[in-house]
């Protein structure tokens, strides 16, 4: 049986794999970006978890003391 | 780092952030080699070139079942050990396992048409595999239905343990019933019936697909941890506003 006998079925199988796995990879990647974006937005508004220390106010760095 | 440290979601996030890029690169390299091996493998003496569909179909079938196996262990982790990451792992694995099960069914169907003369028959192996896909979809729907993740986790864990009955049915369906689907030909008593020229590329493809599976589950777990942080922060924001 030649390699071209059922080439359409073979090509369709590999195309299905690309579509299904590609969609899964895209979903995972886009979901990661979306969650990071939402978290960054919340933290920018000052909403942080209790286990995390609040973000320090932007103040000038203290002068180093002489040793 | 001891294994128990991964119970801490923050430490797990650090581990995932460090591991995912390496695992992704390794997966790409493994697939490049595996696809090359799959394409240069000789035609099967009976199936001809359609044996190349098996390089997708068989690993997809294994990983579809592995996914439910992972979820079963995670279900025990949720119900018995109350591990903080168990339900995260279960939720992350469900869509990945469902995708591989769908791929198994689609490629099996596309192989069946030229070899059996039909895309589908209601034999025990095919039907039990379809049941696995429906179980995956049921679990995904249940996660989306119950808003509180801890309540959803318990319901999903029970469904997962019940659904695990399907795994031995899939595996042994070809022995217990008279099926159009062929019997076990890779893992069987007496050794594989497949020639090494096809068996080795099959194992290489299975290794690459397993690396992809691990990468996607790890990435989906990272997403789920971040999603729960978002939920917690939004609840805190809502309670502070009220």
Contacts between the chains, C-beta under 8 A, distances in Angstrom:
chain1	res1	chain2	res2	distance
A	1	B	43	6.5
A	1	B	47	7.7
A	1	B	48	2.8
A	1	B	49	6.8
A	2	B	48	7.1
A	2	B	49	7.1
A	3	B	43	6.5
A	3	B	48	7.6
A	3	B	49	4.3
A	4	B	49	7.5
A	5	B	48	5.7
A	5	B	49	6.3
A	5	B	50	7.9
A	5	B	114	7.7
A	6	B	48	6.9
A	6	B	49	6.2
A	6	B	50	4.9
A	6	B	114	4.4
A	7	B	49	7.2
A	9	B	50	6.3
A	9	B	53	6.7
A	9	B	110	4.8
A	9	B	111	6.9
A	9	B	113	6.3
A	9	B	114	5.3
A	10	B	49	6.2
A	10	B	50	6.4
A	10	B	52	5.2
A	10	B	53	5.9
A	12	B	110	5.3
A	13	B	52	7.8
A	13	B	53	4.5
A	13	B	56	5.6
A	13	B	57	7.5
A	13	B	106	7.4
A	13	B	107	4.6
A	13	B	110	4.7
A	13	B	111	7.1
A	14	B	56	6.9
A	16	B	103	6.6
A	16	B	106	4.7
A	16	B	107	6.4
A	16	B	110	7.2
A	17	B	56	5.2
A	17	B	60	7.9
A	17	B	103	5.9
A	17	B	107	7.1
A	20	B	99	5.4
A	20	B	102	6.0
A	20	B	103	4.9
A	20	B	106	7.3
A	21	B	99	6.8
A	21	B	103	7.2
A	21	B	212	7.1
A	23	B	99	7.6
A	24	B	95	6.9
A	24	B	96	6.6
A	24	B	99	4.6
A	24	B	216	6.2
A	25	B	216	7.1
A	27	B	95	7.4
A	28	B	216	5.9
A	28	B	219	4.8
A	28	B	220	5.5
A	28	B	223	6.6
A	29	B	219	7.8
A	31	B	220	7.8
A	31	B	223	4.7
A	31	B	227	8.0
A	32	B	219	6.6
A	32	B	222	6.8
A	32	B	223	5.2
A	32	B	226	7.3
A	35	B	223	5.7
A	35	B	226	3.8
A	35	B	227	5.5
A	35	B	230	6.1
A	36	B	226	6.7
A	38	B	230	5.0
A	39	B	226	6.2
A	39	B	229	6.2
A	39	B	230	5.8
A	39	B	233	7.3
A	42	B	230	6.9
A	42	B	233	4.6
A	42	B	234	7.2
A	42	B	237	7.0
A	43	B	233	7.9
A	45	B	237	7.7
A	47	B	233	4.8
A	47	B	234	7.9
A	47	B	236	6.2
A	47	B	237	4.9
A	47	B	240	8.0
A	48	B	233	7.4
A	49	B	229	6.9
A	49	B	232	6.5
A	49	B	233	6.8
A	49	B	236	7.7
A	50	B	236	7.9
